[in-house]
């Protein structure tokens, strides 16, 4: 039997979680893990009980807002935010946890992840948000891509993969 590594297992779960996303632009999934146990999951979509972008259309598309900018002009809550919020809702601390996410976190999510005590971020796809990279480079959070790729940009003491 070919058993997947923990990284493969949790990243596959993040991909599965992303399939619940209601975002028209980008489907993102996140899984928070500590000691090889899942604490919480999240995907991007509108807040609980509100209409989804699939129903109303994308405000950001309607306003021609480029990806990676003006995050506040969006109905959706990001996958990473939802994973932290879901844990908090059920009284679960994510302090000391690892976040597996299908897309590198934006600056808003990076701030939440830093303050919630996440110690490692494992991502699949890059995302161009220089402020996020700058903020994370000032922390002790371990950041790595899974699966790793060849093209590497070294930013301070952190290594980021660019897609």
Rosetta constraint file for C-alpha pairs under 8 A:
AtomPair CA 4 CA 8 HARMONIC 5.72 0.50
AtomPair CA 4 CA 9 HARMONIC 5.86 0.50
AtomPair CA 5 CA 9 HARMONIC 6.09 0.50
AtomPair CA 6 CA 10 HARMONIC 6.09 0.50
AtomPair CA 6 CA 36 HARMONIC 7.46 0.50
AtomPair CA 7 CA 11 HARMONIC 5.93 0.50
AtomPair CA 7 CA 146 HARMONIC 7.16 0.50
AtomPair CA 8 CA 12 HARMONIC 5.90 0.50
AtomPair CA 8 CA 146 HARMONIC 7.86 0.50
AtomPair CA 9 CA 13 HARMONIC 6.33 0.50
AtomPair CA 10 CA 14 HARMONIC 6.26 0.50
AtomPair CA 10 CA 31 HARMONIC 7.00 0.50
AtomPair CA 10 CA 100 HARMONIC 6.55 0.50
AtomPair CA 11 CA 15 HARMONIC 6.26 0.50
AtomPair CA 11 CA 31 HARMONIC 7.91 0.50
AtomPair CA 11 CA 100 HARMONIC 5.91 0.50
AtomPair CA 11 CA 101 HARMONIC 6.96 0.50
AtomPair CA 11 CA 102 HARMONIC 7.18 0.50
AtomPair CA 11 CA 123 HARMONIC 8.00 0.50
AtomPair CA 11 CA 124 HARMONIC 7.69 0.50
AtomPair CA 11 CA 146 HARMONIC 7.71 0.50
AtomPair CA 12 CA 16 HARMONIC 6.25 0.50
AtomPair CA 13 CA 17 HARMONIC 6.09 0.50
AtomPair CA 13 CA 31 HARMONIC 7.15 0.50
AtomPair CA 14 CA 18 HARMONIC 6.18 0.50
AtomPair CA 14 CA 28 HARMONIC 7.90 0.50
AtomPair CA 14 CA 29 HARMONIC 4.72 0.50
AtomPair CA 14 CA 30 HARMONIC 4.95 0.50
AtomPair CA 14 CA 31 HARMONIC 5.54 0.50
AtomPair CA 14 CA 41 HARMONIC 7.71 0.50
AtomPair CA 14 CA 100 HARMONIC 6.47 0.50
AtomPair CA 14 CA 101 HARMONIC 5.94 0.50
AtomPair CA 14 CA 102 HARMONIC 6.21 0.50
AtomPair CA 15 CA 19 HARMONIC 6.83 0.50
AtomPair CA 15 CA 28 HARMONIC 7.53 0.50
AtomPair CA 15 CA 29 HARMONIC 5.82 0.50
AtomPair CA 15 CA 30 HARMONIC 7.97 0.50
AtomPair CA 15 CA 102 HARMONIC 6.29 0.50
AtomPair CA 16 CA 20 HARMONIC 7.74 0.50
AtomPair CA 16 CA 29 HARMONIC 7.30 0.50
AtomPair CA 17 CA 21 HARMONIC 7.68 0.50
AtomPair CA 17 CA 28 HARMONIC 7.83 0.50
AtomPair CA 17 CA 29 HARMONIC 4.99 0.50
AtomPair CA 17 CA 30 HARMONIC 6.92 0.50
AtomPair CA 17 CA 31 HARMONIC 7.97 0.50
AtomPair CA 17 CA 41 HARMONIC 7.11 0.50
AtomPair CA 17 CA 42 HARMONIC 6.85 0.50
AtomPair CA 17 CA 43 HARMONIC 6.17 0.50
AtomPair CA 18 CA 27 HARMONIC 5.46 0.50
AtomPair CA 18 CA 28 HARMONIC 4.72 0.50
AtomPair CA 18 CA 29 HARMONIC 3.81 0.50
AtomPair CA 18 CA 30 HARMONIC 7.39 0.50
AtomPair CA 18 CA 42 HARMONIC 7.90 0.50
AtomPair CA 18 CA 43 HARMONIC 5.40 0.50
AtomPair CA 18 CA 44 HARMONIC 7.51 0.50
AtomPair CA 18 CA 102 HARMONIC 7.72 0.50
AtomPair CA 19 CA 27 HARMONIC 6.91 0.50
AtomPair CA 19 CA 28 HARMONIC 7.96 0.50
AtomPair CA 19 CA 29 HARMONIC 7.59 0.50
AtomPair CA 20 CA 43 HARMONIC 6.54 0.50
AtomPair CA 21 CA 27 HARMONIC 5.43 0.50
AtomPair CA 21 CA 28 HARMONIC 6.72 0.50
AtomPair CA 21 CA 29 HARMONIC 7.58 0.50
AtomPair CA 21 CA 43 HARMONIC 5.38 0.50
AtomPair CA 21 CA 44 HARMONIC 5.20 0.50
AtomPair CA 21 CA 45 HARMONIC 5.59 0.50
AtomPair CA 22 CA 27 HARMONIC 7.41 0.50
AtomPair CA 22 CA 44 HARMONIC 6.78 0.50
AtomPair CA 22 CA 45 HARMONIC 5.00 0.50
AtomPair CA 22 CA 46 HARMONIC 7.45 0.50
AtomPair CA 22 CA 52 HARMONIC 6.27 0.50
AtomPair CA 22 CA 53 HARMONIC 6.50 0.50
AtomPair CA 22 CA 54 HARMONIC 6.09 0.50
AtomPair CA 23 CA 27 HARMONIC 6.04 0.50
AtomPair CA 23 CA 44 HARMONIC 6.38 0.50
AtomPair CA 23 CA 45 HARMONIC 5.53 0.50
AtomPair CA 23 CA 52 HARMONIC 7.70 0.50
AtomPair CA 23 CA 53 HARMONIC 6.08 0.50
AtomPair CA 23 CA 54 HARMONIC 6.84 0.50
AtomPair CA 23 CA 58 HARMONIC 7.95 0.50
AtomPair CA 23 CA 76 HARMONIC 7.12 0.50
AtomPair CA 24 CA 53 HARMONIC 6.64 0.50
AtomPair CA 24 CA 54 HARMONIC 6.36 0.50
AtomPair CA 24 CA 57 HARMONIC 7.71 0.50
AtomPair CA 24 CA 58 HARMONIC 6.72 0.50
AtomPair CA 25 CA 58 HARMONIC 7.91 0.50
AtomPair CA 27 CA 43 HARMONIC 7.54 0.50
AtomPair CA 27 CA 44 HARMONIC 6.71 0.50
AtomPair CA 28 CA 43 HARMONIC 5.63 0.50
AtomPair CA 28 CA 44 HARMONIC 5.84 0.50
AtomPair CA 28 CA 78 HARMONIC 7.68 0.50
AtomPair CA 28 CA 79 HARMONIC 5.92 0.50
AtomPair CA 28 CA 101 HARMONIC 7.22 0.50
AtomPair CA 28 CA 102 HARMONIC 5.63 0.50
AtomPair CA 28 CA 103 HARMONIC 6.33 0.50
AtomPair CA 29 CA 41 HARMONIC 7.52 0.50
AtomPair CA 29 CA 42 HARMONIC 5.89 0.50
AtomPair CA 29 CA 43 HARMONIC 4.48 0.50
AtomPair CA 29 CA 44 HARMONIC 6.96 0.50
AtomPair CA 29 CA 79 HARMONIC 5.45 0.50
AtomPair CA 29 CA 80 HARMONIC 7.62 0.50
AtomPair CA 29 CA 101 HARMONIC 5.74 0.50
AtomPair CA 29 CA 102 HARMONIC 5.62 0.50
AtomPair CA 29 CA 103 HARMONIC 7.85 0.50
AtomPair CA 30 CA 41 HARMONIC 5.53 0.50
AtomPair CA 30 CA 42 HARMONIC 5.16 0.50
AtomPair CA 30 CA 43 HARMONIC 6.21 0.50
AtomPair CA 30 CA 79 HARMONIC 5.53 0.50
AtomPair CA 30 CA 80 HARMONIC 5.65 0.50
AtomPair CA 30 CA 83 HARMONIC 6.47 0.50
AtomPair CA 30 CA 99 HARMONIC 6.73 0.50
AtomPair CA 30 CA 100 HARMONIC 5.53 0.50
AtomPair CA 30 CA 101 HARMONIC 4.31 0.50
AtomPair CA 30 CA 102 HARMONIC 6.62 0.50
AtomPair CA 31 CA 38 HARMONIC 6.94 0.50
AtomPair CA 31 CA 39 HARMONIC 7.64 0.50
AtomPair CA 31 CA 40 HARMONIC 5.90 0.50
AtomPair CA 31 CA 41 HARMONIC 4.41 0.50
AtomPair CA 31 CA 42 HARMONIC 6.58 0.50
AtomPair CA 31 CA 83 HARMONIC 6.77 0.50
AtomPair CA 31 CA 99 HARMONIC 5.74 0.50
AtomPair CA 31 CA 100 HARMONIC 5.11 0.50
AtomPair CA 31 CA 101 HARMONIC 6.47 0.50
AtomPair CA 32 CA 38 HARMONIC 5.95 0.50
AtomPair CA 32 CA 39 HARMONIC 5.51 0.50
AtomPair CA 32 CA 40 HARMONIC 5.25 0.50
AtomPair CA 32 CA 41 HARMONIC 6.23 0.50
AtomPair CA 32 CA 83 HARMONIC 6.89 0.50
AtomPair CA 32 CA 84 HARMONIC 7.97 0.50
AtomPair CA 32 CA 94 HARMONIC 7.21 0.50
AtomPair CA 32 CA 97 HARMONIC 6.25 0.50
AtomPair CA 32 CA 98 HARMONIC 5.57 0.50
AtomPair CA 32 CA 99 HARMONIC 4.50 0.50
AtomPair CA 32 CA 100 HARMONIC 6.28 0.50
AtomPair CA 33 CA 37 HARMONIC 5.32 0.50
AtomPair CA 33 CA 38 HARMONIC 4.45 0.50
AtomPair CA 33 CA 39 HARMONIC 5.44 0.50
AtomPair CA 33 CA 40 HARMONIC 7.31 0.50
AtomPair CA 33 CA 94 HARMONIC 8.00 0.50
AtomPair CA 33 CA 97 HARMONIC 5.42 0.50
AtomPair CA 33 CA 98 HARMONIC 5.12 0.50
AtomPair CA 33 CA 99 HARMONIC 6.37 0.50
AtomPair CA 33 CA 100 HARMONIC 7.74 0.50
AtomPair CA 34 CA 38 HARMONIC 6.62 0.50
AtomPair CA 34 CA 39 HARMONIC 6.87 0.50
AtomPair CA 34 CA 94 HARMONIC 7.66 0.50
AtomPair CA 34 CA 96 HARMONIC 6.77 0.50
AtomPair CA 34 CA 97 HARMONIC 4.59 0.50
AtomPair CA 34 CA 98 HARMONIC 6.13 0.50
AtomPair CA 35 CA 97 HARMONIC 7.87 0.50
AtomPair CA 39 CA 87 HARMONIC 6.78 0.50
AtomPair CA 39 CA 92 HARMONIC 7.19 0.50
AtomPair CA 39 CA 94 HARMONIC 7.15 0.50
AtomPair CA 40 CA 83 HARMONIC 5.47 0.50
AtomPair CA 40 CA 84 HARMONIC 7.24 0.50
AtomPair CA 40 CA 86 HARMONIC 6.43 0.50
AtomPair CA 40 CA 87 HARMONIC 5.51 0.50
AtomPair CA 41 CA 79 HARMONIC 7.91 0.50
AtomPair CA 41 CA 82 HARMONIC 7.41 0.50
AtomPair CA 41 CA 83 HARMONIC 4.68 0.50
AtomPair CA 41 CA 86 HARMONIC 7.29 0.50
AtomPair CA 42 CA 78 HARMONIC 7.94 0.50
AtomPair CA 42 CA 79 HARMONIC 4.65 0.50
AtomPair CA 42 CA 80 HARMONIC 6.22 0.50
AtomPair CA 42 CA 81 HARMONIC 7.40 0.50
AtomPair CA 42 CA 82 HARMONIC 4.75 0.50
AtomPair CA 42 CA 83 HARMONIC 4.08 0.50
AtomPair CA 42 CA 84 HARMONIC 7.85 0.50
AtomPair CA 42 CA 86 HARMONIC 7.33 0.50
AtomPair CA 43 CA 78 HARMONIC 6.57 0.50
AtomPair CA 43 CA 79 HARMONIC 3.85 0.50
AtomPair CA 43 CA 80 HARMONIC 7.28 0.50
AtomPair CA 43 CA 82 HARMONIC 6.49 0.50
AtomPair CA 43 CA 83 HARMONIC 7.41 0.50
AtomPair CA 44 CA 76 HARMONIC 6.16 0.50
AtomPair CA 44 CA 77 HARMONIC 5.44 0.50
AtomPair CA 44 CA 78 HARMONIC 4.40 0.50
AtomPair CA 44 CA 79 HARMONIC 4.32 0.50
AtomPair CA 44 CA 80 HARMONIC 7.98 0.50
AtomPair CA 44 CA 82 HARMONIC 7.22 0.50
AtomPair CA 45 CA 52 HARMONIC 6.77 0.50
AtomPair CA 45 CA 53 HARMONIC 7.66 0.50
AtomPair CA 45 CA 75 HARMONIC 7.53 0.50
AtomPair CA 45 CA 76 HARMONIC 4.48 0.50
AtomPair CA 45 CA 77 HARMONIC 5.43 0.50
AtomPair CA 45 CA 78 HARMONIC 6.81 0.50
AtomPair CA 45 CA 79 HARMONIC 7.71 0.50
AtomPair CA 46 CA 50 HARMONIC 6.27 0.50
AtomPair CA 46 CA 51 HARMONIC 6.75 0.50
AtomPair CA 46 CA 52 HARMONIC 5.43 0.50
AtomPair CA 46 CA 53 HARMONIC 7.16 0.50
AtomPair CA 46 CA 75 HARMONIC 5.40 0.50
AtomPair CA 46 CA 76 HARMONIC 4.07 0.50
AtomPair CA 46 CA 77 HARMONIC 5.70 0.50
AtomPair CA 47 CA 75 HARMONIC 7.55 0.50
AtomPair CA 47 CA 76 HARMONIC 6.61 0.50
AtomPair CA 47 CA 77 HARMONIC 6.31 0.50
AtomPair CA 51 CA 55 HARMONIC 6.61 0.50
AtomPair CA 51 CA 56 HARMONIC 7.10 0.50
AtomPair CA 52 CA 56 HARMONIC 6.47 0.50
AtomPair CA 52 CA 75 HARMONIC 7.88 0.50
AtomPair CA 53 CA 57 HARMONIC 4.77 0.50
AtomPair CA 53 CA 58 HARMONIC 5.40 0.50
AtomPair CA 53 CA 75 HARMONIC 7.28 0.50
AtomPair CA 53 CA 76 HARMONIC 7.79 0.50
AtomPair CA 54 CA 58 HARMONIC 7.65 0.50
AtomPair CA 57 CA 62 HARMONIC 7.87 0.50
AtomPair CA 58 CA 62 HARMONIC 6.25 0.50
AtomPair CA 58 CA 74 HARMONIC 7.73 0.50
AtomPair CA 59 CA 63 HARMONIC 6.18 0.50
AtomPair CA 59 CA 73 HARMONIC 7.15 0.50
AtomPair CA 59 CA 74 HARMONIC 6.33 0.50
AtomPair CA 59 CA 75 HARMONIC 7.58 0.50
AtomPair CA 60 CA 64 HARMONIC 5.95 0.50
AtomPair CA 60 CA 65 HARMONIC 5.10 0.50
AtomPair CA 60 CA 66 HARMONIC 7.75 0.50
AtomPair CA 60 CA 73 HARMONIC 6.55 0.50
AtomPair CA 60 CA 74 HARMONIC 6.34 0.50
AtomPair CA 61 CA 65 HARMONIC 6.25 0.50
AtomPair CA 65 CA 69 HARMONIC 6.96 0.50
AtomPair CA 65 CA 70 HARMONIC 7.21 0.50
AtomPair CA 68 CA 106 HARMONIC 7.39 0.50
AtomPair CA 68 CA 127 HARMONIC 7.63 0.50
AtomPair CA 68 CA 128 HARMONIC 6.52 0.50
AtomPair CA 68 CA 129 HARMONIC 6.16 0.50
AtomPair CA 71 CA 108 HARMONIC 7.94 0.50
AtomPair CA 77 CA 81 HARMONIC 6.45 0.50
AtomPair CA 77 CA 82 HARMONIC 6.44 0.50
AtomPair CA 78 CA 82 HARMONIC 6.15 0.50
AtomPair CA 78 CA 109 HARMONIC 7.41 0.50
AtomPair CA 79 CA 83 HARMONIC 6.14 0.50
AtomPair CA 79 CA 101 HARMONIC 8.00 0.50
AtomPair CA 80 CA 84 HARMONIC 6.37 0.50
AtomPair CA 80 CA 99 HARMONIC 7.96 0.50
AtomPair CA 80 CA 101 HARMONIC 7.42 0.50
AtomPair CA 80 CA 105 HARMONIC 7.36 0.50
AtomPair CA 80 CA 109 HARMONIC 6.17 0.50
AtomPair CA 80 CA 113 HARMONIC 7.76 0.50
AtomPair CA 81 CA 85 HARMONIC 6.01 0.50
AtomPair CA 81 CA 109 HARMONIC 6.10 0.50
AtomPair CA 81 CA 112 HARMONIC 7.12 0.50
AtomPair CA 82 CA 86 HARMONIC 5.78 0.50
AtomPair CA 83 CA 87 HARMONIC 6.31 0.50
AtomPair CA 84 CA 88 HARMONIC 6.26 0.50
AtomPair CA 84 CA 94 HARMONIC 7.14 0.50
AtomPair CA 84 CA 113 HARMONIC 7.86 0.50
AtomPair CA 84 CA 116 HARMONIC 7.66 0.50
AtomPair CA 85 CA 89 HARMONIC 6.02 0.50
AtomPair CA 86 CA 90 HARMONIC 6.55 0.50
AtomPair CA 87 CA 91 HARMONIC 6.16 0.50
AtomPair CA 87 CA 92 HARMONIC 4.83 0.50
AtomPair CA 87 CA 93 HARMONIC 6.65 0.50
AtomPair CA 87 CA 94 HARMONIC 7.06 0.50
AtomPair CA 88 CA 92 HARMONIC 5.54 0.50
AtomPair CA 88 CA 93 HARMONIC 6.76 0.50
AtomPair CA 94 CA 116 HARMONIC 6.50 0.50
AtomPair CA 94 CA 117 HARMONIC 6.57 0.50
AtomPair CA 94 CA 118 HARMONIC 6.54 0.50
AtomPair CA 95 CA 116 HARMONIC 5.92 0.50
AtomPair CA 95 CA 117 HARMONIC 4.17 0.50
AtomPair CA 95 CA 118 HARMONIC 5.60 0.50
AtomPair CA 95 CA 119 HARMONIC 7.64 0.50
AtomPair CA 96 CA 117 HARMONIC 5.70 0.50
AtomPair CA 96 CA 118 HARMONIC 5.37 0.50
AtomPair CA 96 CA 119 HARMONIC 5.39 0.50
AtomPair CA 97 CA 117 HARMONIC 7.17 0.50
AtomPair CA 97 CA 118 HARMONIC 4.92 0.50
AtomPair CA 97 CA 119 HARMONIC 5.83 0.50
AtomPair CA 97 CA 120 HARMONIC 6.88 0.50
AtomPair CA 98 CA 118 HARMONIC 5.88 0.50
AtomPair CA 98 CA 119 HARMONIC 5.95 0.50
AtomPair CA 98 CA 120 HARMONIC 4.64 0.50
AtomPair CA 98 CA 121 HARMONIC 5.80 0.50
AtomPair CA 98 CA 122 HARMONIC 7.36 0.50
AtomPair CA 99 CA 118 HARMONIC 6.93 0.50
AtomPair CA 99 CA 120 HARMONIC 6.24 0.50
AtomPair CA 99 CA 121 HARMONIC 4.83 0.50
AtomPair CA 99 CA 122 HARMONIC 6.07 0.50
AtomPair CA 100 CA 121 HARMONIC 6.12 0.50
AtomPair CA 100 CA 122 HARMONIC 4.79 0.50
AtomPair CA 100 CA 123 HARMONIC 5.85 0.50
AtomPair CA 101 CA 105 HARMONIC 7.83 0.50
AtomPair CA 101 CA 121 HARMONIC 7.55 0.50
AtomPair CA 101 CA 122 HARMONIC 6.30 0.50
AtomPair CA 101 CA 123 HARMONIC 4.84 0.50
AtomPair CA 101 CA 124 HARMONIC 6.62 0.50
AtomPair CA 102 CA 123 HARMONIC 5.51 0.50
AtomPair CA 102 CA 124 HARMONIC 4.85 0.50
AtomPair CA 102 CA 125 HARMONIC 5.98 0.50
AtomPair CA 103 CA 123 HARMONIC 5.65 0.50
AtomPair CA 103 CA 124 HARMONIC 5.71 0.50
AtomPair CA 103 CA 125 HARMONIC 4.63 0.50
AtomPair CA 103 CA 126 HARMONIC 5.92 0.50
AtomPair CA 103 CA 127 HARMONIC 6.48 0.50
AtomPair CA 104 CA 123 HARMONIC 5.43 0.50
AtomPair CA 104 CA 124 HARMONIC 7.12 0.50
AtomPair CA 104 CA 125 HARMONIC 6.10 0.50
AtomPair CA 104 CA 126 HARMONIC 5.14 0.50
AtomPair CA 104 CA 127 HARMONIC 5.27 0.50
AtomPair CA 105 CA 109 HARMONIC 5.63 0.50
AtomPair CA 105 CA 110 HARMONIC 5.82 0.50
AtomPair CA 105 CA 127 HARMONIC 7.20 0.50
AtomPair CA 105 CA 132 HARMONIC 7.04 0.50
AtomPair CA 106 CA 110 HARMONIC 6.03 0.50
AtomPair CA 106 CA 127 HARMONIC 7.29 0.50
AtomPair CA 106 CA 129 HARMONIC 5.91 0.50
AtomPair CA 106 CA 132 HARMONIC 5.53 0.50
AtomPair CA 107 CA 111 HARMONIC 6.24 0.50
AtomPair CA 107 CA 129 HARMONIC 6.67 0.50
AtomPair CA 107 CA 131 HARMONIC 5.75 0.50
AtomPair CA 107 CA 132 HARMONIC 3.92 0.50
AtomPair CA 107 CA 133 HARMONIC 7.69 0.50
AtomPair CA 107 CA 135 HARMONIC 7.53 0.50
AtomPair CA 108 CA 112 HARMONIC 6.64 0.50
AtomPair CA 108 CA 132 HARMONIC 7.61 0.50
AtomPair CA 109 CA 113 HARMONIC 6.06 0.50
AtomPair CA 110 CA 114 HARMONIC 6.03 0.50
AtomPair CA 110 CA 132 HARMONIC 5.85 0.50
AtomPair CA 110 CA 135 HARMONIC 7.27 0.50
AtomPair CA 110 CA 136 HARMONIC 6.77 0.50
AtomPair CA 111 CA 115 HARMONIC 6.24 0.50
AtomPair CA 111 CA 132 HARMONIC 7.95 0.50
AtomPair CA 111 CA 135 HARMONIC 7.55 0.50
AtomPair CA 112 CA 116 HARMONIC 5.99 0.50
AtomPair CA 113 CA 117 HARMONIC 6.45 0.50
AtomPair CA 113 CA 118 HARMONIC 5.52 0.50
AtomPair CA 114 CA 118 HARMONIC 6.08 0.50
AtomPair CA 114 CA 136 HARMONIC 7.62 0.50
AtomPair CA 114 CA 139 HARMONIC 7.69 0.50
AtomPair CA 114 CA 141 HARMONIC 7.77 0.50
AtomPair CA 118 CA 141 HARMONIC 7.09 0.50
AtomPair CA 119 CA 140 HARMONIC 7.22 0.50
AtomPair CA 119 CA 141 HARMONIC 4.70 0.50
AtomPair CA 119 CA 142 HARMONIC 6.28 0.50
AtomPair CA 120 CA 141 HARMONIC 5.15 0.50
AtomPair CA 120 CA 142 HARMONIC 4.51 0.50
AtomPair CA 120 CA 143 HARMONIC 5.75 0.50
AtomPair CA 121 CA 141 HARMONIC 7.13 0.50
AtomPair CA 121 CA 142 HARMONIC 6.25 0.50
AtomPair CA 121 CA 143 HARMONIC 4.83 0.50
AtomPair CA 121 CA 144 HARMONIC 6.46 0.50
AtomPair CA 122 CA 143 HARMONIC 5.98 0.50
AtomPair CA 122 CA 144 HARMONIC 5.08 0.50
AtomPair CA 122 CA 145 HARMONIC 5.48 0.50
AtomPair CA 122 CA 146 HARMONIC 6.31 0.50
AtomPair CA 123 CA 143 HARMONIC 7.92 0.50
AtomPair CA 123 CA 144 HARMONIC 6.53 0.50
AtomPair CA 123 CA 145 HARMONIC 4.90 0.50
AtomPair CA 123 CA 146 HARMONIC 5.91 0.50
AtomPair CA 124 CA 145 HARMONIC 5.62 0.50
AtomPair CA 124 CA 146 HARMONIC 5.25 0.50
AtomPair CA 124 CA 147 HARMONIC 6.68 0.50
AtomPair CA 125 CA 145 HARMONIC 7.73 0.50
AtomPair CA 125 CA 163 HARMONIC 6.62 0.50
AtomPair CA 126 CA 161 HARMONIC 6.52 0.50
AtomPair CA 126 CA 162 HARMONIC 5.51 0.50
AtomPair CA 126 CA 163 HARMONIC 5.26 0.50
AtomPair CA 127 CA 162 HARMONIC 7.70 0.50
AtomPair CA 127 CA 163 HARMONIC 7.65 0.50
AtomPair CA 129 CA 133 HARMONIC 6.62 0.50
AtomPair CA 130 CA 134 HARMONIC 6.10 0.50
AtomPair CA 131 CA 135 HARMONIC 6.05 0.50
AtomPair CA 132 CA 136 HARMONIC 6.11 0.50
AtomPair CA 133 CA 137 HARMONIC 5.96 0.50
AtomPair CA 133 CA 155 HARMONIC 7.81 0.50
AtomPair CA 134 CA 138 HARMONIC 6.66 0.50
AtomPair CA 135 CA 139 HARMONIC 7.16 0.50
AtomPair CA 136 CA 140 HARMONIC 7.88 0.50
AtomPair CA 136 CA 141 HARMONIC 6.84 0.50
AtomPair CA 137 CA 141 HARMONIC 7.97 0.50
AtomPair CA 137 CA 155 HARMONIC 7.35 0.50
AtomPair CA 137 CA 156 HARMONIC 6.58 0.50
AtomPair CA 137 CA 157 HARMONIC 6.88 0.50
AtomPair CA 137 CA 158 HARMONIC 5.89 0.50
AtomPair CA 142 CA 158 HARMONIC 7.81 0.50
AtomPair CA 143 CA 158 HARMONIC 7.04 0.50
AtomPair CA 143 CA 159 HARMONIC 7.19 0.50
AtomPair CA 143 CA 160 HARMONIC 7.54 0.50
AtomPair CA 144 CA 148 HARMONIC 7.63 0.50
AtomPair CA 144 CA 159 HARMONIC 7.13 0.50
AtomPair CA 144 CA 160 HARMONIC 6.99 0.50
AtomPair CA 145 CA 149 HARMONIC 7.64 0.50
AtomPair CA 145 CA 160 HARMONIC 7.48 0.50
AtomPair CA 145 CA 161 HARMONIC 6.74 0.50
AtomPair CA 148 CA 161 HARMONIC 7.98 0.50
AtomPair CA 149 CA 161 HARMONIC 7.02 0.50
AtomPair CA 151 CA 161 HARMONIC 6.24 0.50
AtomPair CA 151 CA 162 HARMONIC 6.80 0.50
AtomPair CA 152 CA 159 HARMONIC 6.85 0.50
AtomPair CA 152 CA 160 HARMONIC 6.09 0.50
AtomPair CA 152 CA 161 HARMONIC 4.86 0.50
AtomPair CA 152 CA 162 HARMONIC 6.66 0.50
AtomPair CA 153 CA 159 HARMONIC 6.20 0.50
AtomPair CA 153 CA 160 HARMONIC 5.45 0.50
AtomPair CA 153 CA 161 HARMONIC 5.99 0.50
AtomPair CA 153 CA 162 HARMONIC 6.88 0.50
AtomPair CA 154 CA 158 HARMONIC 6.20 0.50
AtomPair CA 154 CA 159 HARMONIC 4.70 0.50
AtomPair CA 154 CA 160 HARMONIC 6.21 0.50
AtomPair CA 155 CA 159 HARMONIC 5.93 0.50
AtomPair CA 155 CA 160 HARMONIC 6.87 0.50
